[in-house]
Amino acid sequence: MDGRAVVVGEALIDVVQQGSVTEEHAGGSALNVAVALGRLDRPVDFLTRMGEDDRGAVLREHLRACGVDLLPKSVVPSSPTSTAVATLDTQGVASYQFNLDWDVAIEAAPMTPLVVHASSMGTVTPPGGAKVADYMQRTRDRATISYDPNTRAGIMGPVDRVRPLVERLVGLSDVVKASTEDIAWLYPGSSAEEVVRRWSQAGPYLVVITDGENGALAATRQTLLQVPAEPATVVDTIGAGDTFSAGLIDGLWAQNLLSAHRRAQLAALSRDDAARLLVHAGRAAAITVSRAGARPPTRQEMIEAYGA
């Protein structure tokens, strides 16, 4: 299938702390999705905001090495590169504190992509969040819209402010992926099944809620299904959800289900095809959690591990 993916959102440096050891890695939800798509050999453009400092140079080199094209106006000389301090517990699960400088030159984003993905803080943090939402709205008549709320309570602000923003973006999207942690914060007391059904009635053709080692729950226009997690030895969970999002996009690409012109086919997605999508995305995420940091698999690694 011809065309390119456009990913819009934050890029930052993860300052990872585990015990007495501190390391710095390229990160950010949107950057991780762009990198995962690039490592799967998908043509991808990335629009973000970073500084011209040393940390920004690390991000640019990481994107280049992973085959991601950084769009113009993503580098802002007067802006520092954002950071996230990720503290890992004994199970490798990360908690975050953010120093985010977020705006975006949305006029630099292409208007004829095959698929647009946006996620996390870049969709709800002013002033850039409103511009990202507007871009999603303006490209809907050409592109498949993919969205992951990837909530971060420590920086996103009160849930009563964030929830309506998330719900608006869910309604704009064709594919939505969230986690049980997102659901617990956005809708205390609601089950994943309640939320997946509610969101699927709001517009998306595929809604997926991941639950770590318990697998993923999904709703299509045809069915509700549960897929078990791919077995993995967890080193840490950094970038796992972002890799899952990229895996969904990659699977839809392989099934020729991307672009606005393919919405009827996406609406008719069968249970078996949906299950294959979730398995594919889960396998990609399983490789990511099996090694330190947000290091999504390459296409060759997926072939070697799973034959596809």
C-alpha atoms as one frame of an Amber mdcrd trajectory, in Angstrom:
protein
   0.000   0.000   0.000   1.394   3.399  -0.988   1.430   6.413   1.323   3.086
   7.430   4.555   2.298   7.527   8.241   2.398  10.828  10.100   2.964  10.724
  13.854   2.445  13.925  15.843   3.367  14.391  19.475   6.022  14.727  22.120
   9.658  13.684  21.923  11.757  13.747  25.051  14.622  12.201  26.941  13.726
   9.464  29.416  16.001   9.813  32.440  15.659   6.264  33.758  16.401   5.648
  37.425  16.640   2.140  38.852  18.248   1.961  42.258  21.524   3.867  42.124
  21.819   3.676  38.329  20.642   6.525  36.046  20.591   6.324  32.256  19.216
   8.579  29.512  17.295   7.288  26.485  15.241   8.774  23.658  11.545   8.601
  24.530   8.098  10.115  24.440   4.928   8.253  23.489   4.657   9.671  19.974
   8.369   9.319  19.282   8.224   5.669  20.362   5.369   4.968  17.943   7.219
   6.674  15.083  10.379   4.719  15.885   8.472   1.428  16.103   6.924   2.029
  12.682  10.285   2.990  11.222  11.916  -0.144  12.615   9.122  -2.150  10.991
  10.159  -0.571   7.661   7.057   1.626   7.338   7.555   5.101   5.787   6.889
   7.547   8.623   7.093  11.311   9.143   7.301  12.717  12.664   6.257  16.201
  13.787   7.318  17.184  17.277   9.171  19.839  19.282  12.727  19.559  20.557
  15.627  21.837  21.283  18.877  22.330  19.439  20.724  21.171  22.562  22.671
  17.978  23.182  19.556  16.060  24.202  17.813  17.160  21.029  20.787  15.884
  19.044  20.366  12.479  20.728  16.709  12.403  19.653  17.504  13.378  16.071
  20.164  10.716  15.729  17.842   8.083  17.201  15.098   8.986  14.720  17.516
   8.949  11.804  18.915   5.560  12.791  15.388   4.118  12.976  14.335   5.374
   9.536  12.032   8.163  10.742  11.866  11.436   8.797  11.714  14.447  11.126
   9.416  17.086   9.676  10.484  20.740   9.318   9.965  23.076  12.284  10.298
  20.226  14.772  13.583  21.687  16.052  13.128  24.958  17.944  16.466  26.573
  18.878  14.974  28.615  21.728  13.264  25.602  23.315  14.890  23.106  25.693
  14.405  19.420  24.937  11.774  17.973  27.272  12.581  15.262  29.804  10.774
  12.539  31.721  12.277  11.031  34.844  11.259   7.362  34.768  11.683   5.488
  38.047  11.559   1.691  37.748  10.238  -0.512  40.545  11.512  -4.009  41.254
   9.228  -5.441  38.527  10.536  -2.997  35.906   7.328  -0.932  35.861   7.973
   2.762  35.279   6.475   5.820  36.970   7.152   9.265  35.491   7.779  12.903
  36.332   7.771  15.241  33.331   9.379  18.510  32.333   7.496  19.150  29.098
   7.713  22.149  26.770   4.933  21.462  24.266   3.815  23.336  21.201   3.883
  22.214  17.596   4.184  23.856  14.154   1.213  21.947  12.793   1.409  23.768
   9.459   4.479  21.614   8.717   2.444  18.387   8.808   1.453  16.822   5.454
  -2.240  16.992   4.604  -2.422  13.762   2.552  -1.095  10.995   4.819  -2.230
   7.392   4.734  -2.537   7.235   8.522  -2.168   9.765  11.346  -1.263   8.730
  14.881  -1.341  10.986  17.935  -0.974  10.111  21.583  -0.539  11.045  25.191
   0.516  14.483  26.412   0.864  15.946  22.933  -2.910  15.704  22.473  -4.058
  17.403  25.692  -1.236  19.728  26.805  -1.683  23.391  25.772  -0.964  25.108
  23.544   0.044  22.268  21.195  -2.734  19.849  22.098  -5.479  21.840  20.398
  -3.392  22.039  17.213  -2.913  18.272  17.168  -6.661  17.734  17.597  -7.349
  20.140  14.755  -4.900  18.258  12.511  -6.630  14.975  13.301  -9.954  16.565
  12.373  -8.670  18.078   9.108  -7.046  14.879   7.848  -9.986  12.552   8.562
 -11.304  12.740   5.011  -8.040  11.222   3.704  -6.345   9.281   6.483  -7.026
   6.605   9.039  -6.821   8.263  12.464  -5.125   6.346  15.282  -5.146   7.558
  18.905  -3.755   6.446  22.255  -4.668   8.603  25.282  -1.690   7.174  27.246
  -2.667   9.241  30.266  -0.098  10.856  32.537  -1.917  12.184  35.585   1.129
  13.985  36.944   1.254  16.474  34.067  -2.061  16.305  32.207  -3.952  18.051
  34.990  -7.341  17.305  36.566  -9.157  14.334  35.092 -12.329  16.396  34.726
 -10.434  18.635  32.284  -8.746  15.791  30.416 -11.694  13.397  30.059 -13.713
  15.513  27.589 -10.576  16.130  25.514  -9.903  12.396  25.351 -13.527  11.664
  24.463 -13.450  14.207  21.634 -10.336  12.556  20.180 -11.850   9.100  20.564
 -14.784  10.333  18.496 -12.426  11.610  15.775 -10.514   8.335  15.543 -10.846
   5.110  13.594  -8.528   3.119  15.856  -8.120   3.715  19.592  -5.741   1.891
  21.888  -5.681   2.468  25.650  -4.558   0.601  28.757  -6.382  -0.448  31.893
  -4.348   2.207  33.741  -5.783   4.861  31.398  -9.310   3.563  32.011  -8.885
   3.469  35.788  -7.880   7.145  35.821 -10.410   8.399  33.298 -13.393   6.343
  34.534 -12.929   5.198  38.140 -15.086   2.186  38.871 -15.785   1.354  35.215
 -14.652  -1.940  33.728 -12.591  -2.251  30.575 -15.540  -3.906  28.847 -17.849
  -1.013  29.731 -15.390   1.529  28.353 -14.487  -0.412  25.215 -18.181  -0.700
  24.356 -18.830   2.977  25.101 -15.929   4.165  22.992 -16.743   1.845  20.109
 -20.188   3.451  19.940 -18.620   6.928  19.743 -17.063   6.426  16.306 -13.958
   4.191  16.221 -14.056   0.974  14.231 -11.489  -0.704  16.476 -11.012  -0.036
  20.193  -8.361  -1.966  22.115  -7.632  -1.913  25.835  -4.427  -3.623  26.918
  -3.902  -5.146  30.350  -0.273  -6.216  30.516   0.156  -9.923  31.187  -3.626
 -10.373  30.980  -3.691  -9.596  27.274  -5.974  -7.240  25.370  -9.702  -6.655
  25.006 -11.026  -5.270  21.717 -14.291  -4.161  20.202 -15.016  -3.923  16.481
 -18.310  -3.077  14.799 -18.864  -6.841  14.606 -17.701  -8.328  17.874 -16.007
  -8.162  21.264 -12.923 -10.321  21.720 -10.149 -11.057  24.210  -6.637 -12.098
  23.186  -4.089 -13.434  25.705  -0.735 -11.743  26.149   2.265 -13.033  24.279
   4.621 -14.731  26.775   7.616 -12.552  27.612  10.284 -12.103  30.243   9.777
  -8.498  31.363  12.867  -6.358  31.800  10.864  -3.125  31.849   7.610  -1.817
  30.378   8.953   1.401  28.838   7.535   1.830  25.338   5.421  -1.337  25.428
   2.086   0.400  24.852   3.548   2.585  22.119   4.935  -0.494  20.375   1.482
  -2.086  20.608  -0.043   0.983  18.915   2.538   0.796  16.138   1.874  -2.928
  15.820  -1.827  -2.259  15.266  -1.022   0.275  12.542   1.480  -2.102  10.957
  -1.069  -4.921  10.979  -3.740  -2.736   9.411  -1.189  -1.706   6.781  -0.518
  -5.351   5.983  -4.265  -6.008   5.667  -4.711  -3.015   3.308  -7.090  -1.313
   5.743  -5.527   2.158   5.992  -6.837   5.454   4.537 -10.267   7.042   4.763
 -11.271   5.172   1.609 -10.925   1.853   3.459 -13.290   2.666   6.331 -16.039
   0.413   5.013 -13.597  -2.505   5.016 -12.364  -1.570   8.490 -15.962  -1.432
   9.698 -16.434  -4.989   8.414 -13.291  -6.306  10.157 -13.887  -9.950  11.047
 -13.213 -11.490  14.424 -10.352 -13.560  13.003  -8.695 -10.543  11.346  -9.085
  -8.493  14.535  -7.523 -11.313  16.547  -4.576 -11.433  14.130  -4.069  -7.692
  14.588  -4.006  -7.993  18.365  -1.656 -10.969  18.304   0.716  -9.125  15.950
   0.722  -5.992  18.128   1.177  -8.073  21.280   4.153  -9.872  19.788   5.853
  -6.599  18.939   5.247  -5.341  22.484   6.553  -8.605  23.952   9.917  -8.046
  22.283  10.024  -4.468  23.593   9.408  -5.467  27.233  12.040  -8.187  27.016
  14.857  -5.619  26.856  15.712  -2.391  28.620  14.252   0.897  27.411  11.895
   1.655  24.526  13.552  -0.553  21.901  10.843  -1.800  19.526  11.598  -4.738
  17.252  12.786  -4.476  13.700  10.928  -6.290  10.943  13.711  -8.858  10.838
  13.424  -9.476  14.574   9.687 -10.064  14.203  10.333 -12.536  11.399  13.006
 -14.353  13.394  10.839 -14.546  16.526   7.434 -15.259  14.999   7.878 -15.890
  11.311   6.021 -12.690  10.296
